[in-house]
Structure formats: C-alpha cells, structure tokens
Amino acid sequence: SLLYLIPAVKGVEFGAGFALAETYGSLANDPLCLKDGKVVLGKNDAGGINGGLTNGAPVTMAVAVRPTPSIGKKQHSVDLVKKEEREIEIKGRHDACIVPRAVPVIEAAAAIAVLDAILEEER
C-alpha cells in the first residue's frame, strides 16, 4: 500500500499480476516440481508471494505509472470561476516523462515496506 502513496502510481502487480485475471485458475497455478532433489516452482506466476507470504521464489513486481498530463498540447478543460468550457495550454518547464524520477522513489518505497515487515516480525 505504500506504493500507492506515490502520486503517479496507478497499479501494482506481482508476478503475472493483472494478466492472471484474464486466464483460468487451472492455468494460473504455480506447479511444484523437483529439480536436483529439491521442490521448486515450475513457474512464478505468483511473483514469489502466496497469500501475502513469500514462497521462496524470487519476488517480482511491476508498477504502472500514469503519463504526465502537463504537456504542451492544448487540452479541453473547464474554467471553474467563469463556469465555462475552454481550451488550456500548459506553459513552463514540465517533465515529458516522470518514469525516470519515479523509479528510485518506487524502489525506495518497496525497500521501506520490506524493512517494515522485517522489523514487525522481530517485535
């Protein structure tokens, strides 16, 4: 939930994430297999997390970041004072893409969440 405090974040998925919503349960299972005498997952659709707990597989996460709305193109809007529709044009210096700035923030938020879980376990 910490990731949703980042304003541009609109979605978070672990493993196959949102794609699993479009498939069947029989295809979404992470089958157990034997490899060198050890039990391992045949794939990692769950992204290393089952029922809120890590399962020993690598934890994989993807985050959806919305595009920057402050662009140099005219856009339709409403003048709230005059209560009329109008075209606006944003002027000034704005990021064309916020993803390069968002990545370290997302990584830091994920690290804080993991550390918080570790510290909570030690209490």
C-alpha positions as YAML, in Angstrom:
chain: A
units: angstrom
residues:
- id: 1
  name: SER
  ca: [0.00, 0.00, 0.00]
- id: 2
  name: LEU
  ca: [2.99, 2.31, 0.45]
- id: 3
  name: LEU
  ca: [3.46, 2.38, -3.33]
- id: 4
  name: TYR
  ca: [0.01, 3.91, -3.80]
- id: 5
  name: LEU
  ca: [1.15, 6.98, -1.86]
- id: 6
  name: ILE
  ca: [3.30, 7.86, -4.88]
- id: 7
  name: PRO
  ca: [1.01, 10.19, -6.88]
- id: 8
  name: ALA
  ca: [1.67, 8.80, -10.38]
- id: 9
  name: VAL
  ca: [1.32, 5.11, -9.41]
- id: 10
  name: LYS
  ca: [-1.91, 3.62, -10.74]
- id: 11
  name: GLY
  ca: [-1.26, -0.10, -10.46]
- id: 12
  name: VAL
  ca: [1.00, -2.65, -8.78]
- id: 13
  name: GLU
  ca: [1.30, -6.29, -9.77]
- id: 14
  name: PHE
  ca: [3.31, -9.23, -8.50]
- id: 15
  name: GLY
  ca: [4.37, -11.95, -10.92]
- id: 16
  name: ALA
  ca: [1.91, -12.32, -13.80]
- id: 17
  name: GLY
  ca: [-0.38, -9.92, -11.92]
- id: 18
  name: PHE
  ca: [-3.22, -8.44, -13.94]
- id: 19
  name: ALA
  ca: [-2.77, -10.97, -16.76]
- id: 20
  name: LEU
  ca: [-3.92, -13.69, -14.33]
- id: 21
  name: ALA
  ca: [-7.34, -12.03, -14.18]
- id: 22
  name: GLU
  ca: [-7.81, -12.95, -17.85]
- id: 23
  name: THR
  ca: [-6.98, -16.64, -17.54]
- id: 24
  name: TYR
  ca: [-8.34, -19.79, -15.89]
- id: 25
  name: GLY
  ca: [-7.40, -20.95, -12.41]
- id: 26
  name: SER
  ca: [-6.01, -24.15, -13.90]
- id: 27
  name: LEU
  ca: [-3.53, -22.05, -15.90]
- id: 28
  name: ALA
  ca: [-2.70, -19.68, -13.04]
- id: 29
  name: ASN
  ca: [-1.32, -22.35, -10.73]
- id: 30
  name: ASP
  ca: [2.39, -22.38, -9.99]
- id: 31
  name: PRO
  ca: [3.06, -26.13, -10.21]
- id: 32
  name: LEU
  ca: [5.56, -27.70, -7.83]
- id: 33
  name: CYS
  ca: [8.40, -29.63, -9.48]
- id: 34
  name: LEU
  ca: [11.55, -31.48, -8.42]
- id: 35
  name: LYS
  ca: [14.90, -30.04, -9.51]
- id: 36
  name: ASP
  ca: [18.11, -31.64, -8.25]
- id: 37
  name: GLY
  ca: [16.11, -33.30, -5.47]
- id: 38
  name: LYS
  ca: [14.59, -30.02, -4.29]
- id: 39
  name: VAL
  ca: [10.98, -28.87, -4.55]
- id: 40
  name: VAL
  ca: [10.78, -25.76, -6.75]
- id: 41
  name: LEU
  ca: [8.08, -23.85, -8.58]
- id: 42
  name: GLY
  ca: [7.71, -24.74, -12.25]
- id: 43
  name: LYS
  ca: [6.94, -21.09, -12.99]
- id: 44
  name: ASN
  ca: [6.47, -17.98, -10.88]
- id: 45
  name: ASP
  ca: [3.09, -16.51, -11.81]
- id: 46
  name: ALA
  ca: [2.54, -15.54, -8.16]
- id: 47
  name: GLY
  ca: [5.66, -13.39, -8.23]
- id: 48
  name: GLY
  ca: [7.08, -15.06, -5.15]
- id: 49
  name: ILE
  ca: [4.06, -14.28, -2.98]
- id: 50
  name: ASN
  ca: [1.20, -16.60, -2.00]
- id: 51
  name: GLY
  ca: [-1.45, -15.47, 0.46]
- id: 52
  name: GLY
  ca: [0.61, -12.45, 1.47]
- id: 53
  name: LEU
  ca: [3.70, -14.53, 2.33]
- id: 54
  name: THR
  ca: [6.85, -15.05, 0.31]
- id: 55
  name: ASN
  ca: [7.14, -18.59, -1.03]
- id: 56
  name: GLY
  ca: [10.91, -18.83, -1.61]
- id: 57
  name: ALA
  ca: [10.74, -17.89, -5.29]
- id: 58
  name: PRO
  ca: [12.10, -14.52, -6.45]
- id: 59
  name: VAL
  ca: [9.69, -11.69, -5.63]
- id: 60
  name: THR
  ca: [8.86, -9.90, -8.88]
- id: 61
  name: MET
  ca: [6.87, -6.68, -9.02]
- id: 62
  name: ALA
  ca: [5.82, -4.24, -11.73]
- id: 63
  name: VAL
  ca: [4.34, -0.79, -11.19]
- id: 64
  name: ALA
  ca: [2.14, 1.14, -13.63]
- id: 65
  name: VAL
  ca: [2.87, 4.87, -13.76]
- id: 66
  name: ARG
  ca: [0.44, 7.21, -15.49]
- id: 67
  name: PRO
  ca: [1.63, 9.56, -18.23]
- id: 68
  name: THR
  ca: [2.37, 13.18, -17.36]
- id: 69
  name: PRO
  ca: [-0.82, 15.21, -18.01]
- id: 70
  name: SER
  ca: [1.04, 18.55, -18.10]
- id: 71
  name: ILE
  ca: [2.00, 18.55, -21.75]
- id: 72
  name: GLY
  ca: [2.50, 21.31, -24.30]
- id: 73
  name: LYS
  ca: [-0.60, 20.30, -26.26]
- id: 74
  name: LYS
  ca: [-3.89, 22.19, -25.95]
- id: 75
  name: GLN
  ca: [-6.37, 20.32, -23.79]
- id: 76
  name: HIS
  ca: [-10.06, 20.61, -23.07]
- id: 77
  name: SER
  ca: [-10.93, 21.84, -19.56]
- id: 78
  name: VAL
  ca: [-13.36, 23.97, -17.55]
- id: 79
  name: ASP
  ca: [-12.81, 27.46, -16.15]
- id: 80
  name: LEU
  ca: [-14.17, 26.99, -12.61]
- id: 81
  name: VAL
  ca: [-14.54, 30.73, -11.96]
- id: 82
  name: LYS
  ca: [-16.42, 31.53, -15.19]
- id: 83
  name: LYS
  ca: [-18.10, 28.09, -15.26]
- id: 84
  name: GLU
  ca: [-17.45, 27.59, -18.94]
- id: 85
  name: GLU
  ca: [-15.59, 25.08, -21.05]
- id: 86
  name: ARG
  ca: [-12.35, 26.21, -22.65]
- id: 87
  name: GLU
  ca: [-9.06, 25.06, -24.09]
- id: 88
  name: ILE
  ca: [-5.97, 25.34, -21.93]
- id: 89
  name: GLU
  ca: [-2.32, 25.26, -22.87]
- id: 90
  name: ILE
  ca: [0.22, 24.45, -20.19]
- id: 91
  name: LYS
  ca: [3.30, 26.66, -20.31]
- id: 92
  name: GLY
  ca: [6.53, 26.25, -18.42]
- id: 93
  name: ARG
  ca: [9.01, 23.52, -17.77]
- id: 94
  name: HIS
  ca: [7.47, 20.11, -17.09]
- id: 95
  name: ASP
  ca: [8.73, 16.55, -17.27]
- id: 96
  name: ALA
  ca: [7.80, 14.89, -20.54]
- id: 97
  name: CYS
  ca: [8.05, 11.55, -18.73]
- id: 98
  name: ILE
  ca: [8.17, 11.10, -14.96]
- id: 99
  name: VAL
  ca: [9.23, 7.44, -15.03]
- id: 100
  name: PRO
  ca: [12.99, 8.15, -14.65]
- id: 101
  name: ARG
  ca: [12.22, 10.14, -11.49]
- id: 102
  name: ALA
  ca: [9.64, 7.63, -10.26]
- id: 103
  name: VAL
  ca: [11.88, 4.55, -10.41]
- id: 104
  name: PRO
  ca: [14.15, 5.40, -7.43]
- id: 105
  name: VAL
  ca: [11.11, 6.52, -5.42]
- id: 106
  name: ILE
  ca: [9.32, 3.23, -6.15]
- id: 107
  name: GLU
  ca: [12.44, 1.22, -5.28]
- id: 108
  name: ALA
  ca: [12.84, 3.12, -2.00]
- id: 109
  name: ALA
  ca: [9.16, 2.63, -1.09]
- id: 110
  name: ALA
  ca: [9.46, -1.11, -1.77]
- id: 111
  name: ALA
  ca: [12.62, -1.31, 0.36]
- id: 112
  name: ILE
  ca: [10.90, 0.55, 3.22]
- id: 113
  name: ALA
  ca: [7.93, -1.84, 3.02]
- id: 114
  name: VAL
  ca: [10.23, -4.89, 3.18]
- id: 115
  name: LEU
  ca: [12.21, -3.44, 6.09]
- id: 116
  name: ASP
  ca: [8.96, -2.60, 7.90]
- id: 117
  name: ALA
  ca: [7.81, -6.22, 7.52]
- id: 118
  name: ILE
  ca: [11.15, -7.48, 8.86]
- id: 119
  name: LEU
  ca: [11.03, -5.15, 11.86]
- id: 120
  name: GLU
  ca: [7.39, -6.06, 12.53]
- id: 121
  name: GLU
  ca: [8.37, -9.74, 12.59]
- id: 122
  name: GLU
  ca: [11.10, -9.03, 15.18]
- id: 123
  name: ARG
  ca: [8.64, -7.41, 17.63]
...
